[in-house]
Amino acid sequence: MVTKTVDVQEAQTNLKELLSLALKGIEVVLTEGGIPLVRLAPIASPTKQRTAGLHAGSIGTSDDFDEPLPDEFWTGNL
């Protein structure tokens, strides 16, 4: 991966260019005094739409799921 390191002062004047580079997959690291501060990276969008119900029945809860917890749970004496 190609990395471009830019000082914060320079980044302020070239932000649009740096955003364009990051969107193309070039890692942009902003530094101050030679110390890396942040990395510009595009937000990944989901590659496909999620479909509800694909794994129906694979997760379950116990019959007492919504019952109050015993006092021993709250006092730490289980």
C-alpha positions, 0 to 999 in steps of 0.5 A, a space after each residue: 500500500 502506498 502511503 503519503 505523509 503530510 504535515 497538518 499545516 500542508 493538509 489544511 491547504 490541500 484537503 481536497 487533494 488528500 481526500 481524493 488520494 484516500 478515496 483512491 486507496 492511498 493511505 494519507 497520514 497527517 503528522 505534526 512535528 513529524 509525529 503521526 496523528 491521524 490516518 485518512 481512510 474512506 468509509 467502507 460501504 457494505 458490499 451487499 444489502 443485508 437480508 433479515 431472517 436468513 438464520 431464523 431459529 439459530 438463536 434462542 433464549 431461555 424460558 426465564 430470560 425476562 425473570 428478575 435475577 436472584 438477590 445473590 446475583 446482585 450481591 456477588 454471592 452466586 
